[in-house]
């Protein structure tokens, strides 16, 4: 039951993010890992609710992923009181840590307007599912310490 609740919470959170960033063509959040690597999603999420805080075009077009992430985390800290829980270098990878991204996005969700439409939730439910990884496969990968980070990353991306 806890797994189902977590899945529903993630679905609602992803729906909120997608709904909030809909007007940003450079942003297409489909997960809580690789969709956040370039820093655009964090900035678009902030800008969609607080466009008064910064110029979107300047951030989107002129900065590197690490700079964009640093920018978003600084804005969230200065204007929303959200601690910098993530290091930009840890997020600007092919597979940032899903739980860390979820924790940070949840912090944003708690302080920004939270309207989520049923349409947005249905849209998330219709997102294509990449090859589903069973719970047993996921556990096996994490219990075998000799597997490389890339294998763990691959498993997390598709779970």
GIPEQUI-V70725 format. One record per helix or strand of 3 or more residues. SS is the DSSP state (a for helix, b for strand). FROM is the first residue (numbers start at 1). LEN is the number of residues. Records with the same first field share a line. If there is no record, write none. Layout:
SS: FROM-LEN ; FROM-LEN
This chain:
a: 2-19 ; 34-3 ; 40-10 ; 56-7 ; 65-16 ; 88-4 ; 98-14 ; 118-8 ; 135-9 ; 149-9
